[in-house]
Amino acid sequence: MKIAFIINKKMTLKFVKDIINVCLKKNFNIYLLFDYTVDRHHGKWREFPSLDVFQNENENIFKVAISKHIQIEEISKKENFDYIISIISPSGFKIKKKNLNCKWVLLQSGIDTFHYENDFKNIDYIFFYSEFWKNKYLNKNNDSQNLLCFGNCQFDNQINFSRKKILKKYDLEDKKIYLYLPFGPVNLYNFSSSFTKFIALYFFNWPDIDDKFYTIKKKIYKFASSFYFNEINILKKIYTYCKSKNINLVIKSRSKRLIDENYVNYSDLILYDEELLKPTIHEILHISDVVFTPPSTVIGESIYFKNKTIILNNNLFSYNNRNYFNSFSKDYFFWDNLSKGINTSDFKNKNIEDIINFEFSETDRKNYLLKFFNFHENINVSNKIIEKLETDLKL
């Protein structure tokens, strides 16, 4: 078989790397189409893929840099692909499925997949995490294409990371680790009013060092943090607690959110996406005990890695979060004995000991993973996806 994978962001590899490995074991020809269509001098340039993010010199791997989306159509015809696998639909690349001579395979990537649901009817195969997600789509649509639920291809049968190796890799002591995941940039959120967005931008979210008004915003924040409980104060409180209990506090940010020396002062280690084929976020989740995070799809990954997960809610983001919770499921975020939500205003006045004082339940974890990821002991998602495509091609 000839299979092309479209790598539209560096993080795409987090979703497709195991499927690529299955293909290589079967000696399929693999084409990695790296999306170079976006101006890399502005915006989210750090998220864009480069040819060296996938380091494997296997002779069955062919890398291609795409400078125009129309090249996807041209290359698919020239190379006679059997399948194109992506986490984005054809319309996301401004191309038409009917102009391709191969089948399009869409992999679920959190809730972002549903941004393209109007294009689902044009896609040959959609692999959802579980029946829960498939039914969310079918409740509004009645399509007849292949809608399959094999699980989350990021998760295999078992957690096979080595705590000892990860600690050595990041030069961390072998003791308890708490993980803090910063809020995203304000422009990622929807707000009920421009005034609310202004307050979030200038009083709650510490400014990115990339911001052209960084210096003046930083001065405003330093002043505001003396009377307004913003993100830097949340971090200070967690860090103070960790130091009193001999716990390491690690911050894992993303390329879209650069943080400055103020965060360095209140943490033992700051990481971004240092590695993709062994995702940094998964490594750090594996060695953590408690995770503090705003509402995010990472909550499911945190629970998979057996962390008590504390979800930080701020009223400034309530409009966005209500829509977010409704588009997912509140259960995805708030599941007794696995995660707990708390408003940042309450976080200010409560002891951290009381906030994290609940017993993590392995039974509830299994029920959670089964509902949202079809996770069970024989999951083998990547193998099942390729076996399905391989079987159908022979029909």
Salt bridges, closest charged atoms under 4 A:
ASP18 OD1 - LYS17 NZ 3.28
ASP35 OD2 - HIS69 NE2 3.50
ASP39 OD1 - HIS41 ND1 3.07
ASP39 OD2 - HIS42 ND1 2.90
GLU47 OE1 - LYS9 NZ 3.47
GLU79 OE1 - LYS2 NZ 3.70
GLU117 OE2 - LYS140 NZ 3.18
ASP124 OD2 - LYS97 NZ 3.10
GLU173 OE2 - LYS175 NZ 3.60
ASP174 OD1 - ARG163 NE 3.22
ASP208 OD1 - ARG257 NE 2.88
ASP210 OD2 - ARG46 NH2 2.66
ASP211 OD2 - LYS217 NZ 2.72
GLU231 OE1 - ARG257 NH1 3.26
ASP260 OD2 - LYS218 NZ 3.99
GLU261 OE2 - LYS218 NZ 2.25
ASP268 OD1 - LYS243 NZ 2.94
ASP273 OD1 - LYS252 NZ 2.88
GLU275 OE1 - LYS169 NZ 2.32
GLU283 OE2 - LYS169 NZ 2.91
GLU301 OE1 - LYS14 NZ 3.23
GLU301 OE1 - HIS282 NE2 2.71
ASP331 OD2 - LYS371 NZ 3.15
GLU353 OE1 - LYS245 NZ 3.71
GLU362 OE2 - ARG365 NH1 2.76
GLU390 OE1 - LYS26 NZ 3.19
ASP392 OD2 - LYS388 NZ 3.40
